Amino acid sequence: MVPLSDEELMLSTPTPEELGLTFREEDGDFWVTYQPSGLALPIEAEQFPQVMLLAGYSVDEHPIDSAALATLLEAIRRGQGTDMRLGGPVNARVEVYTSVNQMLAGVVVYPAQGRGKDLTPETLDAALKHSRIVRGLLDESLAELTDPATQKKLRSSGKPMCMIVAYGESAYDGDDAWLETLLDEIADRRPQMDEEGSVDFLELGDFPHVDADQVLVRRHPPTDGKSGWTVTGKTIKGRNGKDLNLKAVDDTVKLAPGDNDLLLSAVSGMPVVHEKGAHIEQILKLDEVGLKTGHIRFDGSVHIKGNVNPGMKVEVTGDVKVGGLVEAAYIKAGGMIEVGGGVIGRKRSEKEAEAKDGKEKIDDAYLEAGSIVKARFIQEAEVVAGQEVVVQKQILHSKVKAGIKVHLPGRGAIVGGVTQAQQLIDIAVSGAPANMPTKLIVGDASEIKAQSTIINNQLKQLEIQKQQLKEIVAKIKKNRKPITEEKKQQILTARDTLKVKEDQAYDELKKLDEQLKELQTARVQIRKTCHPGSQIEIEEGSFSPRNDLGKVTFFLRDGEVNMR
């Protein structure tokens, strides 16, 4: 159906008299009386404002209730007389809304109609209080809503207006106390790429290390939380941060003097930082050394529960203790090496051994200790100890060198290879019935003599420098010219320095002489059998038995190897 134009609507609208309608005002309301006129005139809702105008009433001043109008039109259609309230003034109305968490409040203001009252501050305040909006109110927004200019715009538009009128304040929790790691470098043990772009998956870098009195971690105290509130006035509590008690868990760490929030190392070792502080591990504990761990370099001692697998390298400043086997691996320790199992290397031909001589023995069994090496057995390996080598069972086809002695208790035997000690080799059996070449060397004075030669040469040079200094002093005295205090001090300092160096050199010579005297008692002690093929060397003397010998001790007398 095509809607009628305003002109058509006006021309087609019947008059109030034709319809039988009479309008009146009563106590501010707008009433209508319908008396059927006998004429069945059609009337639509959109024509009714024109009917009111013809009767001298405006819809703007007398708003019509849509439900009442529908009732009236139905009565006209049926020709049923009625007297009813049709409408009246509509005051401005407010609806208040809050968010689910009650941190936000807003209003919808419906404009006044007709002669209704505009929204007043009192009405708005009453509506907010009815909805329990009592905190966080925005005064500027409330003033704008009740401003006459705003109300006028609302009346003219006839549309509701929405606005936020209150905000709550969120609570927030305090930060928990936390630990800041102050270590400059923590080793990143991952495969590293070299300059040529190659990656060694066994070279994972060093373990971290700190010295005593080095800073480890700092405690940052907790912060307080702050309470908040909702627009309805409900308090929301904020949690204070949890505290953390920083303390020295053992004697490897300590609190800094005058600063209980700073933790220092008390000893040197590997720092271990955890959620409650830190401590120092002076012993690195591993299940085994292999592809998973990579090569081990550590400033301290290492305890390995299982094996050291082939091709692996262990270098430490302290001791190394291995519960299992050492298989074709490299171990170097500043202290002691103890192997619960045995040491097994790779058998090589003489040509291969010569090619490897002087090169890194990473793919051989090579053990070097600053003090003592202990093992159940040694086979196809090279072992160097600053003091002693102690083996429970046997040494097979190996190269062993000890600063003091090599000892195999019980029935321990040395078969093949070269075994060397400065003072004593003490074993049960040397060689094997098959005439296996087995070399036993004690009392080697070559290194001591070489060192003595070096020190004697140093003494000669010091004597020359002393003589030169004396000549300078004699020349000054002869010329009888005064010298500066600085020059005098230089001469005295040079004299004292030469004296200190000379004393040190003589002390070293004295120690070397004592070592040479100790070598005079060097011996090879075989408690059960010395088989042919054994070669005994003491200093420059040498002896090889042609037949099996029983219990025997070899020693040096008058430059020759003797036995008893």
JONORSUL-V98432 format. One record per run of one state. SS is the DSSP state (h for helix, s for strand, l for the rest). FROM is the first residue (numbers start at 1). TO is the last residue. If there is no record, write none. Layout:
ss=SS from=FROM to=TO
ss=SS from=FROM to=TO
This chain:
ss=l from=1 to=5
ss=h from=6 to=12
ss=l from=13 to=15
ss=h from=16 to=19
ss=l from=20 to=20
ss=s from=21 to=26
ss=l from=27 to=28
ss=s from=29 to=34
ss=l from=35 to=44
ss=h from=45 to=54
ss=l from=55 to=63
ss=s from=64 to=64
ss=l from=65 to=65
ss=h from=66 to=78
ss=l from=79 to=81
ss=s from=82 to=88
ss=l from=89 to=89
ss=s from=90 to=90
ss=l from=91 to=92
ss=s from=93 to=98
ss=l from=99 to=103
ss=s from=104 to=110
ss=l from=111 to=112
ss=s from=113 to=113
ss=l from=114 to=120
ss=h from=121 to=130
ss=l from=131 to=136
ss=s from=137 to=137
ss=l from=138 to=138
ss=h from=139 to=145
ss=l from=146 to=147
ss=h from=148 to=157
ss=l from=158 to=160
ss=s from=161 to=167
ss=l from=168 to=168
ss=s from=169 to=169
ss=l from=170 to=171
ss=s from=172 to=172
ss=l from=173 to=177
ss=s from=178 to=181
ss=l from=182 to=191
ss=s from=192 to=193
ss=l from=194 to=198
ss=s from=199 to=200
ss=l from=201 to=209
ss=s from=210 to=210
ss=l from=211 to=214
ss=s from=215 to=220
ss=l from=221 to=225
ss=s from=226 to=226
ss=l from=227 to=227
ss=s from=228 to=229
ss=l from=230 to=234
ss=s from=235 to=236
ss=l from=237 to=252
ss=s from=253 to=256
ss=l from=257 to=258
ss=s from=259 to=265
ss=l from=266 to=268
ss=s from=269 to=274
ss=l from=275 to=276
ss=s from=277 to=281
ss=l from=282 to=282
ss=s from=283 to=286
ss=l from=287 to=288
ss=s from=289 to=289
ss=l from=290 to=295
ss=s from=296 to=298
ss=l from=299 to=300
ss=s from=301 to=304
ss=l from=305 to=307
ss=s from=308 to=308
ss=l from=309 to=312
ss=s from=313 to=316
ss=l from=317 to=319
ss=s from=320 to=322
ss=l from=323 to=325
ss=s from=326 to=327
ss=l from=328 to=329
ss=s from=330 to=333
ss=l from=334 to=336
ss=s from=337 to=344
ss=l from=345 to=349
ss=h from=350 to=356
ss=l from=357 to=364
ss=s from=365 to=369
ss=l from=370 to=371
ss=s from=372 to=379
ss=l from=380 to=380
ss=s from=381 to=385
ss=l from=386 to=387
ss=s from=388 to=391
ss=l from=392 to=393
ss=s from=394 to=402
ss=l from=403 to=404
ss=s from=405 to=407
ss=l from=408 to=412
ss=s from=413 to=421
ss=l from=422 to=423
ss=s from=424 to=430
ss=l from=431 to=437
ss=s from=438 to=442
ss=l from=443 to=445
ss=h from=446 to=479
ss=l from=480 to=484
ss=h from=485 to=519
ss=l from=520 to=522
ss=s from=523 to=530
ss=l from=531 to=533
ss=s from=534 to=538
ss=l from=539 to=540
ss=s from=541 to=543
ss=l from=544 to=548
ss=s from=549 to=549
ss=l from=550 to=551
ss=s from=552 to=557
ss=l from=558 to=559
ss=s from=560 to=563
ss=l from=564 to=564
